[in-house]
Amino acid sequence: MKIFVISLTTATERRKRVQRVMDEMHVHFEFFDAINGFNGLPERLADLPDDFHRNIFRSRPLTPGEKGCYASHYLLWEKCLELNEPILILEDDFLPTQYFSDVLTTLDSVHTKYEYIKVEPQISTATPREMINNAQIVFWHNNSCWTTGYSISPQGAKRLLEHSKRWLCSVDNYIGESYRTGLLCTGIIPYAIYSPRDMGSDIQNRVLLKKVPLPFKLTRELYRFYRFMRMLVWNIKNQR
């Protein structure tokens, strides 16, 4: 399985660490040059973030860093379709666990049944689904945190692309809100990677957020409840 590590070309220290840990495991990978949203998006993607929707229903537009992160993943979903095979997508702040190689060899078998597999820990409850090659496949009830590591099949990438005509939220929230795409958010245990979160964020830099007008606070909370109910129904339907 091809491995792509999303990394800004300027992230020298991150790239050095990734290269070192992957070399130690004798694992081949490619750096994928991340889109720096502070420098703007590629022209064909520039109109996809829906700031109007964001302001009304999520209180603020996507930050330049969030846009760049979304764009980077979006381009790799396209790459997955182009290759017509599952790929493993990692962000450059990961570290491998002792199970990395075992998980990597198992993912091909997993993708005969599942379109998306999260390979990092997730803060959520989960429902066990089945064992594949001594690995536990679980259905995550909440997959809206982090995109440090996941594998995706062409079918899964197609789902994500088809529903990305408008970018309504950050990419991790988008993947996690499965009712939008029909993409089952499954994961594998033991985990292949984890993030020590010891290097800050190079892509999603902090920006000054403005005070939210009161009417938008109301629409935000109503929309939050709507999303909660949609996810509740989705989970009931799919955790059986």
Salt bridges, closest charged atoms under 4 A:
GLU13 OE2 - LYS16 NZ 3.88
GLU24 OE2 - ARG20 NH1 3.52
ASP33 OD1 - ARG15 NH2 2.78
ASP50 OD2 - ARG166 NH1 2.64
ASP51 OD2 - LYS67 NZ 3.39
GLU66 OE1 - ARG60 NH1 2.96
GLU78 OE1 - ARG44 NH2 2.59
GLU82 OE2 - LYS79 NZ 3.72
GLU85 OE2 - LYS2 NZ 3.40
GLU91 OE2 - HIS73 NE2 2.74
ASP92 OD1 - ARG14 NH1 2.57
ASP93 OD2 - ARG197 NH1 3.94
GLU115 OE1 - ARG159 NE 2.66
GLU120 OE2 - LYS118 NZ 3.57
GLU120 OE1 - ARG197 NH2 3.87
GLU130 OE2 - LYS113 NZ 2.72
GLU177 OE2 - ARG58 NH2 3.13
GLU177 OE1 - ARG180 NE 2.63
GLU177 OE2 - ARG227 NE 2.99
ASP198 OD2 - ARG17 NH1 2.97
ASP202 OD2 - ARG14 NE 2.97
GLU221 OE2 - ARG220 NE 3.03
GLU221 OE2 - ARG224 NH1 3.13
